[in-house]
Amino acid sequence: MKKLRPRSRKVRILATLGPASNSPEMIRKLFIAGADAFRINMSHGAQEDHAERITAIRALEKEFGRPTTILADLQGPKLRVGTFQTGVAILETGQSFVLDRDTTPGDATRVNLPHPEIYQALVPDTRLLLDDGKLVLRVKTVAPDRIETLVEVGGALSNRKGVNVPDVVVPLAALTDKDRRDLSFAVEQGCDWIALSFVQRPEDLAEARKLMGGHGALMAKIEKPSAVQRLDEILEMSDAVMVARGDLGVELPPYAVPPLQKQIVESARRLGRPVVVATQMLESMIKAPTPTRAEVSDVATAVYDGADAVMLSAETAAGDWPEEAVAMMDSIAQSVERDPGYLGRLHYTDTQPDATTADAMAEASASITTTVSASAIACFTFSGQTVRRLARERPSAPILALTPRQDTARRMGLTWGVHAVRTKDIGSFEEMIGKARRMALRHDMARAGQKIVVLAGVPFGRAGSTNVIHVATIRGDELKDRDES
């Protein structure tokens, strides 16, 4: 088994796999370059191809002895226009244009829109955005099978381009038949996270949660204005959220996205939900070996804001420089975290603990860590809940999460500052302290003479019982004790 040092940075990197990163060799390179978790985009590719990627990711777990984290991203309901007689039509600004239920190929005056839910939801004066917002239609009249619009921003519209409906909540099921098949596949494959696309309301998460049957964790992608309006309710129903800035930037003015990003990150942190910032972070690295200065600043801003993870999309899935993109994101994050003002900026967000013993212990652990200059916090956990509460505090030292459960260890690959280790459970206080010391040494998170803070629950092995904090000093002979897992 090869040894890979724990990441020296606390923010996590989520890398999307695709044609540029299909091979086990490239996946391994991305992992070594700094990828902490891998995104499987269910919108593209066959399940057989995804299964091969998952196998390659899990092989890294065996090679390096470190839990690997896999996120399966469901496609969600895609709204699209039909086809045109010539494959494309030119819509002039100021002209009338009709969307209808007629499946006949369209022209410059009309096209098929095969989504009855849109006809139900629209009202006069709302907008339709076509082809990622390149064309804008203003609704004039709506009938059960016909929508008359005025073209406010014209251009070329080709077959099956996407439709965004930013001004109303469209009564679509959160999961399509394809999503249900893909979710079942992801659960069978043991994926650690399921990401649900185009969430509009908290109820959208209920079916996915039920179909998961307790396997994996559920991430809500925030990419609709309607989701932002009910953000706290969605956060309560999910295990994590993703700021999907691509679609947010289509349905909202571009200048509205940065403050929303900060709002979503802050809200997620207050509730102790991991939050991923995604889309176009190093976009120019799809074709270029280096990013623009603006992109570097964008990534740095997400790190300063306290995001748990930053995501690479096409940069690693289809770009010419996938390994370099991961390495660049790793370098940016490390540079930010070396800034003496970094931790202070993280604590601009006030994360008040709930009135629970676990929250009180997590807050106290973070404070003690700073006071005694501890090199790490060793947290024994069964479900991972205490680790998430501790990470919410953004402590000054990394978190060594020790758990007997493989699924818990894997899920923590998207949590800020956490290095997860699967290990045997403990049965006594003395065993807890001894194991915490040995694991901190073995995983290069402390040296002889340094202090660590140990957080656990008594009775041991019971979820939700965190009630012990102990400060331990690492002894020089610690690793001479018996070897263990």
C-alpha positions as CSV (number, residue, x, y, z in Angstrom):
1,M,0.0,0.0,0.0
2,K,1.4,3.4,-1.0
3,K,1.4,6.3,1.3
4,L,-0.2,9.6,0.3
5,R,0.2,12.4,2.8
6,P,-3.0,14.1,4.0
7,R,-3.9,17.2,2.0
8,S,-2.3,20.3,3.6
9,R,-5.3,22.4,2.6
10,K,-8.8,22.3,4.2
11,V,-11.1,23.1,1.3
12,R,-11.9,20.1,-0.9
13,I,-11.6,19.6,-4.7
14,L,-14.4,17.9,-6.6
15,A,-13.3,16.8,-10.1
16,T,-15.7,15.8,-12.8
17,L,-14.9,12.8,-14.9
18,G,-15.5,12.6,-18.6
19,P,-13.8,11.8,-22.0
20,A,-10.6,13.6,-21.0
21,S,-10.4,11.6,-17.7
22,N,-11.9,8.2,-18.4
23,S,-8.8,6.1,-18.0
24,P,-7.7,4.6,-14.6
25,E,-4.3,6.2,-15.2
26,M,-5.8,9.8,-15.6
27,I,-8.1,9.3,-12.6
28,R,-5.1,8.3,-10.5
29,K,-3.2,11.4,-11.7
30,L,-6.1,13.6,-10.7
31,F,-6.2,12.0,-7.3
32,I,-2.5,12.5,-6.7
33,A,-2.7,16.1,-8.1
34,G,-5.3,17.0,-5.4
35,A,-8.8,15.7,-6.3
36,D,-10.5,14.7,-3.0
37,A,-13.8,13.5,-4.7
38,F,-15.0,12.6,-8.1
39,R,-18.2,13.7,-9.9
40,I,-19.9,11.2,-12.2
41,N,-22.2,13.3,-14.5
42,M,-25.2,11.1,-15.3
43,S,-26.2,13.5,-18.1
44,H,-23.6,11.9,-20.4
45,G,-22.4,8.4,-21.1
46,A,-23.7,4.9,-20.5
47,Q,-24.0,3.3,-17.1
48,E,-21.5,0.7,-18.2
49,D,-18.9,3.5,-18.7
50,H,-19.7,5.0,-15.3
51,A,-19.3,1.6,-13.6
52,E,-15.8,1.4,-15.0
53,R,-14.9,4.8,-13.6
54,I,-16.3,3.9,-10.2
55,T,-14.2,0.8,-10.2
56,A,-11.1,2.8,-11.0
57,I,-11.9,5.3,-8.2
58,R,-12.3,2.5,-5.6
59,A,-9.0,1.0,-6.8
60,L,-7.3,4.1,-5.5
61,E,-8.8,3.4,-2.1
62,K,-7.0,0.1,-2.0
63,E,-3.8,1.4,-3.4
64,F,-3.4,4.4,-1.1
65,G,-5.4,3.3,1.9
66,R,-7.6,6.4,1.9
67,P,-11.4,6.5,1.5
68,T,-12.5,7.7,-1.9
69,T,-15.6,9.9,-2.5
70,I,-17.9,9.6,-5.4
71,L,-20.8,11.9,-6.3
72,A,-23.4,10.8,-8.9
73,D,-25.0,13.9,-10.4
74,L,-28.5,13.2,-11.8
75,Q,-29.5,15.0,-15.0
76,G,-32.8,16.3,-13.8
77,P,-35.8,17.4,-16.0
78,K,-34.4,19.0,-19.2
79,L,-36.8,21.4,-21.0
80,R,-36.1,21.7,-24.7
81,V,-37.8,23.0,-27.9
82,G,-38.5,20.6,-30.8
83,T,-36.9,20.6,-34.2
84,F,-36.9,22.9,-37.2
85,Q,-37.4,22.2,-40.9
86,T,-33.9,23.3,-41.8
87,G,-32.3,22.5,-38.4
88,V,-32.2,26.2,-37.4
89,A,-34.3,29.3,-37.5
90,I,-33.4,33.0,-37.2
91,L,-35.6,34.9,-34.7
92,E,-35.6,38.6,-35.2
93,T,-35.9,41.0,-32.2
94,G,-39.4,42.5,-32.1
95,Q,-41.1,39.7,-34.1
96,S,-43.8,37.4,-32.8
97,F,-43.0,33.7,-32.1
98,V,-45.2,30.9,-31.1
99,L,-44.5,27.7,-29.1
100,D,-47.1,25.0,-29.4
101,R,-47.9,21.3,-29.0
102,D,-47.8,20.6,-32.7
103,T,-44.9,18.2,-33.4
104,T,-44.4,19.4,-37.0
105,P,-40.9,20.8,-37.5
106,G,-40.8,24.5,-36.9
107,D,-39.7,27.6,-38.7
108,A,-39.0,31.3,-38.0
109,T,-42.6,31.8,-36.7
110,R,-43.2,28.7,-34.5
111,V,-41.7,25.6,-32.9
112,N,-42.9,22.7,-30.8
113,L,-42.6,22.8,-27.0
114,P,-43.4,19.3,-25.7
115,H,-43.7,20.2,-22.0
116,P,-47.4,20.6,-20.8
117,E,-46.2,21.8,-17.4
118,I,-44.8,25.0,-18.9
119,Y,-48.2,25.8,-20.4
120,Q,-49.7,25.4,-17.0
121,A,-47.2,27.6,-15.2
122,L,-46.7,30.5,-17.5
123,V,-48.7,33.8,-17.3
124,P,-48.5,36.9,-19.5
125,D,-45.4,39.0,-19.2
126,T,-43.1,36.2,-17.9
127,R,-40.0,35.3,-19.8
128,L,-38.7,32.2,-21.6
129,L,-34.9,31.9,-22.0
130,L,-33.7,29.8,-24.9
131,D,-30.2,28.3,-25.6
132,D,-28.7,29.2,-22.2
133,G,-30.3,32.6,-22.2
134,K,-28.9,33.7,-25.7
135,L,-32.5,34.3,-26.8
136,V,-35.2,35.9,-24.7
137,L,-39.0,35.6,-25.3
138,R,-41.7,37.6,-23.5
139,V,-45.0,35.8,-23.1
140,K,-48.0,37.7,-24.5
141,T,-50.8,35.0,-24.2
142,V,-51.0,31.5,-22.9
143,A,-53.4,28.7,-23.9
144,P,-53.3,25.0,-23.0
145,D,-51.6,24.2,-26.3
146,R,-50.2,27.5,-27.5
147,I,-47.9,30.3,-26.2
148,E,-47.6,33.5,-28.1
149,T,-44.4,35.5,-27.4
150,L,-42.5,38.6,-28.4
151,V,-38.9,38.1,-29.2
152,E,-36.9,40.6,-26.9
153,V,-33.5,39.2,-27.8
154,G,-33.2,37.4,-31.1
155,G,-30.7,35.1,-32.7
156,A,-30.3,31.7,-34.2
157,L,-32.3,28.9,-32.6
158,S,-31.4,25.3,-33.6
159,N,-32.9,21.9,-32.8
160,R,-33.7,20.8,-29.3
161,K,-32.1,23.8,-27.5
162,G,-32.8,24.2,-23.9
163,V,-35.5,26.3,-22.3
164,N,-35.3,28.1,-19.0
165,V,-38.3,29.5,-17.2
166,P,-37.0,31.8,-14.5
167,D,-40.1,33.8,-13.4
168,V,-42.4,31.0,-12.2
169,V,-42.2,27.6,-10.5
170,V,-42.8,24.9,-13.2
171,P,-44.7,21.9,-11.6
172,L,-42.2,19.3,-12.9
173,A,-41.4,16.1,-11.0
174,A,-37.9,16.5,-9.6
175,L,-37.0,13.1,-11.0
176,T,-37.4,11.8,-14.5
177,D,-37.6,8.1,-15.4
178,K,-33.9,8.4,-16.5
179,D,-33.1,9.9,-13.1
180,R,-34.8,7.1,-11.3
181,R,-32.8,4.5,-13.3
182,D,-29.6,6.4,-12.7
183,L,-30.3,6.8,-9.0
184,S,-30.9,3.1,-8.6
185,F,-27.6,2.4,-10.5
186,A,-25.7,4.9,-8.2
187,V,-27.1,3.2,-5.1
188,E,-26.2,-0.3,-6.4
189,Q,-22.6,1.0,-7.2
190,G,-22.3,2.4,-3.7
191,C,-21.9,6.1,-4.7
192,D,-21.5,8.2,-1.6
193,W,-23.4,11.3,-2.7
194,I,-26.4,11.8,-5.0
195,A,-26.8,15.3,-6.5
196,L,-30.4,16.3,-7.5
197,S,-30.6,18.8,-10.3
198,F,-33.0,21.7,-10.8
199,V,-34.4,21.6,-7.3
200,Q,-37.2,24.2,-7.0
201,R,-38.8,23.4,-3.6
202,P,-38.0,21.3,-0.5
203,E,-40.6,18.7,-1.6
204,D,-38.5,17.9,-4.6
205,L,-36.0,16.1,-2.4
206,A,-38.5,13.7,-0.8
207,E,-38.8,11.1,-3.6
208,A,-35.0,11.0,-4.1
209,R,-34.5,10.5,-0.4
210,K,-37.1,7.6,-0.4
211,L,-35.5,5.9,-3.4
212,M,-32.0,6.1,-1.8
213,G,-33.3,3.9,1.0
214,G,-30.8,5.2,3.5
215,H,-27.8,4.7,1.2
216,G,-25.5,7.6,0.5
217,A,-26.2,11.3,1.2
218,L,-28.3,13.8,-0.8
219,M,-27.0,17.0,-2.3
220,A,-29.4,19.7,-3.6
221,K,-28.1,21.7,-6.6
222,I,-29.2,25.4,-6.3
223,E,-29.6,26.5,-9.9
224,K,-33.1,28.0,-9.9
225,P,-34.3,31.4,-8.5
226,S,-37.2,29.6,-6.9
227,A,-34.8,27.4,-4.9
228,V,-33.0,30.5,-3.5
229,Q,-36.4,31.8,-2.3
230,R,-36.8,28.7,-0.2
231,L,-33.2,28.0,0.6
232,D,-33.4,27.4,4.3
233,E,-36.1,24.8,3.9
234,I,-34.1,23.1,1.1
235,L,-31.1,23.0,3.3
236,E,-33.0,21.4,6.1
237,M,-34.1,18.6,3.8
238,S,-30.7,18.0,2.2
239,D,-27.3,16.8,3.5
240,A,-25.4,19.3,1.4
241,V,-25.9,21.9,-1.4
242,M,-24.1,22.9,-4.6
243,V,-24.0,26.5,-5.9
244,A,-24.6,25.6,-9.5
245,R,-23.7,29.0,-11.0
246,G,-24.1,28.0,-14.6
247,D,-27.9,27.8,-14.6
248,L,-28.2,30.5,-11.9
249,G,-26.3,32.8,-14.3
250,V,-28.8,32.0,-17.1
251,E,-31.9,32.7,-15.1
252,L,-30.6,35.6,-13.2
253,P,-28.5,38.7,-14.3
254,P,-24.8,37.8,-14.0
255,Y,-24.2,40.5,-11.4
256,A,-26.8,38.8,-9.1
257,V,-24.9,35.6,-8.8
258,P,-21.9,36.6,-6.6
259,P,-24.0,37.9,-3.7
260,L,-26.2,34.8,-4.0
261,Q,-23.2,32.6,-3.9
262,K,-22.2,34.2,-0.6
263,Q,-25.7,34.0,0.7
264,I,-25.9,30.2,-0.1
265,V,-22.5,29.5,1.4
266,E,-23.3,31.4,4.6
267,S,-26.7,29.7,5.0
268,A,-25.2,26.3,4.5
269,R,-22.5,26.9,7.0
270,R,-24.9,28.1,9.6
271,L,-26.9,24.9,9.3
272,G,-23.7,22.7,9.2
273,R,-24.3,21.5,5.6
274,P,-21.3,21.0,3.3
275,V,-21.5,23.5,0.4
276,V,-19.8,23.1,-3.0
277,V,-19.2,26.0,-5.3
278,A,-19.3,24.9,-9.0
279,T,-19.2,25.9,-12.7
280,Q,-16.7,27.8,-14.8
281,M,-14.2,28.2,-12.0
282,L,-11.1,27.6,-14.2
283,E,-13.0,27.6,-17.5
284,S,-10.1,28.9,-19.7
285,M,-8.1,25.8,-18.7
286,I,-10.4,23.7,-20.9
287,K,-8.0,24.8,-23.7
288,A,-5.2,26.7,-22.0
289,P,-2.6,25.4,-19.6
290,T,-3.0,28.3,-17.2
291,P,-6.1,30.2,-16.0
292,T,-7.0,33.9,-16.2
293,R,-6.2,36.1,-13.2
294,A,-10.0,36.6,-12.9
295,E,-10.6,32.9,-12.6
296,V,-7.9,32.6,-9.9
297,S,-9.6,35.4,-8.0
298,D,-12.9,33.6,-8.4
299,V,-11.6,30.4,-6.9
300,A,-9.9,32.3,-4.1
301,T,-13.1,34.1,-3.2
302,A,-15.0,30.8,-2.8
303,V,-12.2,29.6,-0.5
304,Y,-12.2,32.8,1.5
305,D,-16.0,32.5,1.9
306,G,-15.6,29.2,3.6
307,A,-16.9,26.8,0.9
308,D,-16.3,23.1,1.8
309,A,-15.4,22.2,-1.8
310,V,-14.8,23.8,-5.2
311,M,-15.6,21.9,-8.3
312,L,-14.1,21.5,-11.7
313,S,-16.5,20.6,-14.5
314,A,-15.4,20.6,-18.2
315,E,-11.9,21.5,-17.1
316,T,-11.3,17.9,-16.0
317,A,-14.1,16.1,-17.9
318,A,-13.4,17.3,-21.4
319,G,-10.4,19.7,-21.2
320,D,-6.9,19.5,-22.6
321,W,-5.3,20.0,-19.2
322,P,-7.2,18.0,-16.6
323,E,-4.3,17.2,-14.3
324,E,-3.0,20.7,-14.5
325,A,-6.5,22.1,-13.7
326,V,-6.6,20.1,-10.4
327,A,-3.0,21.1,-9.5
328,M,-3.8,24.8,-10.2
329,M,-6.9,24.7,-8.0
330,D,-4.9,23.0,-5.3
331,S,-2.2,25.7,-5.5
332,I,-4.8,28.5,-5.4
333,A,-6.5,27.0,-2.3
334,Q,-3.2,26.5,-0.5
335,S,-2.1,30.0,-1.2
336,V,-5.4,31.4,0.3
337,E,-5.1,29.2,3.3
338,R,-1.6,30.4,4.0
339,D,-2.9,34.0,4.2
340,P,-2.7,35.0,7.9
341,G,-6.1,36.6,7.6
342,Y,-7.8,33.5,6.2
343,L,-9.2,32.0,9.4
344,G,-10.4,35.4,10.5
345,R,-12.3,35.9,7.3
346,L,-13.9,32.5,7.7
347,H,-15.3,33.5,11.0
348,Y,-17.2,36.5,9.6
349,T,-20.0,34.0,9.3
350,D,-21.5,33.5,12.7
351,T,-22.2,29.8,13.3
352,Q,-24.1,29.7,16.5
353,P,-24.3,26.2,18.0
354,D,-27.7,24.6,18.6
355,A,-28.7,23.9,22.2
356,T,-27.3,20.3,22.1
357,T,-24.4,18.6,23.9
358,A,-22.8,17.7,20.5
359,D,-22.8,21.3,19.3
360,A,-21.5,22.6,22.6
361,M,-18.7,20.0,22.5
362,A,-17.8,20.9,18.9
363,E,-17.6,24.6,19.6
364,A,-15.5,24.0,22.7
365,S,-13.1,21.7,20.8
366,A,-12.5,24.4,18.2
367,S,-11.8,27.0,20.9
368,I,-9.5,24.6,22.9
369,T,-7.6,23.8,19.7
370,T,-6.7,27.5,19.2
371,T,-5.9,28.0,22.9
372,V,-3.4,25.1,23.3
373,S,-2.2,25.3,19.6
374,A,-3.2,21.7,19.0
375,S,-1.9,20.3,15.7
376,A,-5.1,18.3,15.0
377,I,-8.5,17.3,16.4
378,A,-9.1,13.6,16.5
379,C,-12.9,13.0,16.4
380,F,-14.3,9.5,16.9
381,T,-17.6,9.3,15.0
382,F,-20.1,6.7,13.8
383,S,-22.4,8.6,11.5
384,G,-20.2,11.6,10.8
385,Q,-22.6,14.1,12.4
386,T,-20.2,15.3,15.0
387,V,-17.5,15.8,12.4
388,R,-19.8,18.0,10.3
389,R,-20.7,20.0,13.4
390,L,-17.0,20.4,14.2
391,A,-16.2,21.4,10.6
392,R,-18.9,24.1,10.7
393,E,-16.7,25.8,13.4
394,R,-13.8,26.0,10.9
395,P,-11.2,25.2,13.6
396,S,-7.6,26.2,13.2
397,A,-6.3,22.6,13.0
398,P,-7.3,19.8,10.6
399,I,-9.9,17.2,11.7
400,L,-8.9,13.6,11.9
401,A,-12.2,11.7,11.6
402,L,-11.9,8.1,13.0
403,T,-14.8,5.8,12.1
404,P,-15.5,2.1,11.9
405,R,-17.9,2.7,9.0
406,Q,-16.6,2.8,5.4
407,D,-19.6,4.7,4.1
408,T,-19.2,7.4,6.7
409,A,-15.5,7.8,5.9
410,R,-16.2,8.1,2.2
411,R,-18.9,10.7,2.6
412,M,-16.6,13.0,4.5
413,G,-14.5,13.7,1.4
414,L,-16.6,16.8,0.7
415,T,-16.3,18.2,4.2
416,W,-14.0,21.1,5.0
417,G,-10.7,20.2,6.8
418,V,-11.5,16.5,7.3
419,H,-9.1,13.6,6.8
420,A,-11.1,10.5,7.3
421,V,-9.7,7.1,8.4
422,R,-11.6,3.9,8.7
423,T,-10.5,2.1,11.9
424,K,-11.7,-0.4,14.4
425,D,-14.1,0.9,17.1
426,I,-12.9,1.6,20.5
427,G,-14.1,0.2,23.9
428,S,-12.5,2.3,26.6
429,F,-11.2,5.7,27.4
430,E,-7.6,4.5,27.5
431,E,-8.0,2.9,24.1
432,M,-9.5,6.1,22.7
433,I,-6.6,8.2,23.8
434,G,-4.0,5.7,22.6
435,K,-5.6,5.2,19.2
436,A,-6.0,9.0,18.7
437,R,-2.3,9.5,19.4
438,R,-1.2,6.7,17.1
439,M,-3.5,7.7,14.2
440,A,-2.4,11.3,14.4
441,L,1.3,10.2,14.1
442,R,0.6,7.5,11.5
443,H,-1.3,10.0,9.3
444,D,1.3,12.8,9.7
445,M,-1.1,15.1,11.6
446,A,1.1,15.4,14.7
447,R,4.6,14.9,15.9
448,A,6.1,13.9,19.2
449,G,5.6,16.6,21.8
450,Q,2.6,18.2,20.0
451,K,-0.9,18.3,21.4
452,I,-4.1,17.0,19.9
453,V,-7.7,17.5,21.0
454,V,-9.7,14.3,21.2
455,L,-13.5,14.3,20.8
456,A,-15.7,11.2,21.4
457,G,-18.8,9.9,23.0
458,V,-19.4,7.6,25.9
459,P,-20.7,4.9,25.7
460,F,-18.5,4.2,22.7
461,G,-19.9,3.0,19.4
462,R,-23.3,4.7,19.9
463,A,-24.3,7.5,17.4
464,G,-25.2,10.9,18.8
465,S,-23.5,10.4,22.2
466,T,-20.5,12.9,21.9
467,N,-19.7,14.1,25.4
468,V,-15.9,13.8,26.0
469,I,-13.1,16.3,25.2
470,H,-9.6,15.4,26.1
471,V,-6.3,17.1,25.3
472,A,-3.5,14.6,24.7
473,T,0.3,15.1,24.1
474,I,1.9,12.8,21.5
475,R,4.7,10.6,22.9
476,G,7.8,9.8,21.0
477,D,7.4,6.0,21.4
478,E,3.7,6.0,20.3
479,L,4.2,4.1,17.0
480,K,6.0,1.3,18.8
481,D,2.6,0.2,20.1
482,R,0.8,-2.6,18.2
483,D,-0.1,-2.0,14.6
484,E,-3.8,-1.8,13.9
485,S,-6.4,-0.6,11.4
